[in-house]
Amino acid sequence: MFRRIFALFFILAFAFIPLATDENSIQHKIVVYLFSGVIEPIQGFLFDDALDIVDFSSDSISLNLLIILLFILSCIIVTSSRIFKVDIDWLSHISLTVALYYLVFVMLKYGFNKVFKHQFYLPEPNILYSQFGILSKDILYWSTMGTSYLYSLITGLVEVAIGLMLLIRKTKVLGLLAAMGVMLNIVLVNFSFDISVKTFSLFLTATILFCLSPYFKDLYTFFLQSKKKLVTLNYQGGKLFKITSSLKFLVSILIFAFVLLPYLFSGNFNDDAFGRPFLHGAYKVEQMFINDKPMALSDMPFRRLYVHRNNYMIFEDKDGGMTDHYIQIDKGENRIILFNYQEEPFPIEFNYLESDSILSLQFWEGKGNKIKVVSKAMNWKNLPVFKTDFHLTIDQVK
């Protein structure tokens, strides 16, 4: 009975736990439509600190409630099938097959994300010039990983190799054991550095255990029994659901298509080298003027400004505090429109001299004073963190 409950639970979970954080994805819209009406009043009643909206991203109260709801639903359905004597033994075989291909998809998705440097992306200039101690542990970890292309490439290739091993019958169990090792490390990292995919990484760990469950007895015999005997890991699934070679090939092609097509369409196979938007970078504020009169260096409210690749302009004050605004850049009109979190537009005129990397901003503050900011681009890519030096011995360290 427990086997059936977990089999149904994983099928429901694969269908309704959002793989993508994009709110416009079909899966996300279906989940919101089906479950938000049930989960919203529950989380509002039980949790004072819950978000005002239903958010199914990992580690949210909404997602955790969704998982509990899916498990309860599985218990009800399986119990009802037993009461009414409905045979659902075939459910376990389908669930194990679906779970395996779900893991293949996840391993390839995150593996190629690392290979093409999309997961551990290059840290943005505003992060590079922030003080170490003021950054949260998750940003520190992510940024550190993002400075190394080699580490991202190798870890990505390992995950891709595991995904391929899961597709091959003779290496499937070895691939599941390798996936378990990788996932336990990911769980440890997520909890140690407070990275907000704890729930999803635990769910993937449970999925791997579920796929390994038919082999538990043989694995125990092989690894733990003192008297070794020949162990054959030959579980083929049930007779009612045996995937054919042609169907397996088709599913594999579809998985690779879903994983690789975004990179093919964008042409971005190394995000470190991919083009950044206009004005992207870090700028040191060299002068500020009020009504064409220069301000004293000690009176200047900003020391740096940054243009983020996701269309944000960030102002750093004298104490290192940062204020961000979403921006729209109109190159033809030499105008930048800033938006605060109330989406109120604020126009700024700009002039950028590419020859000497000078960015000038001009705007009018509330009192009617004309403010001009003159800044110079900083060569953030030459910071020591991006040096590719390799030292085999400490004698080589200068």
GIHU-V885394 format. One record per backbone hydrogen bond with DSSP energy under -0.5 kcal/mol. CO is the residue of the C=O (numbers start at 0). NH is the residue of the N-H. Records with the same first field share a line. If there is no record, write none. Layout:
BEGIN
CO=NH  NH
END
This chain:
BEGIN
0=4
1=5
2=6
3=7
4=8
5=9
6=10
7=11
8=12
9=13
10=14
11=15
12=16
15=17
21=24
24=28
25=29
26=30
27=31
28=32
29=33
30=34  35
31=35
34=37  38
35=39
37=41
38=42
39=43
40=44
41=45
42=46
45=47
46=49
52=54
54=62
56=59
59=63
60=64
61=65
62=66
63=67
64=68
65=69
66=70
67=71
68=72
69=73
70=74
71=75
72=76
73=77
74=78
75=79
76=80
77=81
78=82
79=83
80=85
81=84
84=86
85=87
87=90
88=91  92
89=93
90=94
91=95
92=96
93=97
94=98
95=99
96=100
97=101
98=102
99=103
100=104
101=105
102=106
103=107
104=108
105=109
106=110
107=111
108=112
109=113
110=114
111=115
112=117  118
113=116
115=270
118=120
123=126  127
124=128
126=129
130=133  134
131=134
135=139
136=140
137=141
138=142
139=143
140=144
141=145
142=146
143=146
144=147
146=148
147=151
148=152
149=153
150=154
151=155
152=156
153=157
154=158
155=159
156=160
157=161
158=162
159=163
160=164
161=165
162=166
163=166  167
164=167
166=168
167=170  171
168=171
170=174
171=175
172=176
173=177
174=178
175=179
176=180
177=181
178=182
179=183
180=184
181=185
182=186
183=187
184=188
185=189
186=190
187=191
188=192
189=194
194=196
196=200
197=201
198=202
199=203
200=204
201=205
202=206
203=207
204=208
205=209
206=210
207=211
208=212
211=214
212=215
214=218
215=219
216=220
217=221
218=222
219=223  224
220=224
225=227
230=232
231=233
237=240
240=242
243=247
244=248
245=249
246=250
247=251
248=252
249=253
250=254
251=255
252=256
253=257
254=258
255=259
256=260
259=262  263
260=264
261=265
262=266  267
266=268
269=272  273
276=279
280=306
281=377
282=284  304
283=285  375
286=373
287=294
288=290  371
289=292
292=289
295=298  299
296=299
300=317
302=284
303=315
304=282
305=307  313
306=280
307=310  311
310=326
311=307
312=324
313=305
314=316  322
315=302  303
316=319
320=316
322=314
324=312
325=338
327=329  336
328=330
329=333  334
333=349
334=329
335=337  347
336=327
337=345
338=325
339=342
342=344
343=339
345=337
347=335
348=361
350=352  359
351=353
352=355  356  357
356=358  376
357=352  359
358=374
359=350
360=372
361=348
362=370
364=367
368=364  370
369=290
370=362
371=288
372=360  374
373=285  286
374=358
375=283
377=281  379
378=381
379=382
382=385
383=386
389=391
392=395
393=396
END
